[in-house]
Amino acid sequence: MFWTAHEKLSLDALAIAWGVKAAQLSELNPELDRGAPVTEGTKLLVYRHDPEHPPQSIGSPNRGKLRNGMPLPEGPGWRLRTHRPRTYGTVNTIRALVDAFEDFGERFPDGPKIRVGELARRSGGRVPPHRSHRSGRDIDIGYIFHGIDDGEHRWKYMNVRNFDAEKNWALVQELLDTDQVQTIYIAKKLQKLLHKEAQKHLPPEQLAALFEYPKTSESPHAKIQHWRGHSNHMHVRFQCESGNRRCSARSK
């Protein structure tokens, strides 16, 4: 997997910015001079999958860790931060995100780029100020909003006027279609706007299984849940990898 250097930096500085050791980055890119700066636009190999040491989520999202994390690649339809030490996840998490982002981009080729926030460190563990994001199965994604997208605002507080319900529902739908999503945390007031849009596409029984709000008997088990602090971004949690007994789906 490759990432692009967006400015002229030393290999050591890039290693810090991307959450890997300089020796690892140098080993993956032996053609580079360790003492010379890397020029802007250079593509660097940042990850090579090792079948004998695959990514593994261990423990719970709130108290776990990640082994051999896989980085989220760059793509034409989404924006990664230039500083990327918290851009790692499990294989199923990363593949699901890429599939969802690419499918969304095909539906809205002239639409806005998806704003990607933090996942986990390459080796997982605590990532202040988050309580979770420790085991490679969590990601923050900025909401899509009406109006001019100048590319500067990563998170924007949403309300009935600026929340693009159509495109946000389309993105949520693409994420759910991967069959890898465990829970999506979205503020209650925005769930109500999404629910109104989703009514155009889904029958009542499916809506009840998806949305915590409006309240139904299915609300405690719904995929989309309220959690405070998610009025400017959604938090998506993916399932444990198949066959991984060391991964705990529940937060502890």
URCORMO-V900211 format. One record per helix or strand. SS is the DSSP state (A for helix, B for strand). FROM is the first residue (numbers start at 1). TO is the last residue. Records with the same first field share a line. If there is no record, write none. Layout:
BEGIN
SS = FROM-TO + FROM-TO
END
This chain:
BEGIN
B = 2-4 + 9-9 + 38-38 + 43-45 + 56-59 + 65-67 + 70-71 + 75-75 + 78-79 + 88-89 + 114-116 + 120-120 + 138-142 + 145-145 + 163-163 + 181-185 + 211-211 + 224-225 + 233-238 + 247-247
A = 11-18 + 22-28 + 51-53 + 91-107 + 165-176 + 188-198 + 204-210 + 219-221
END
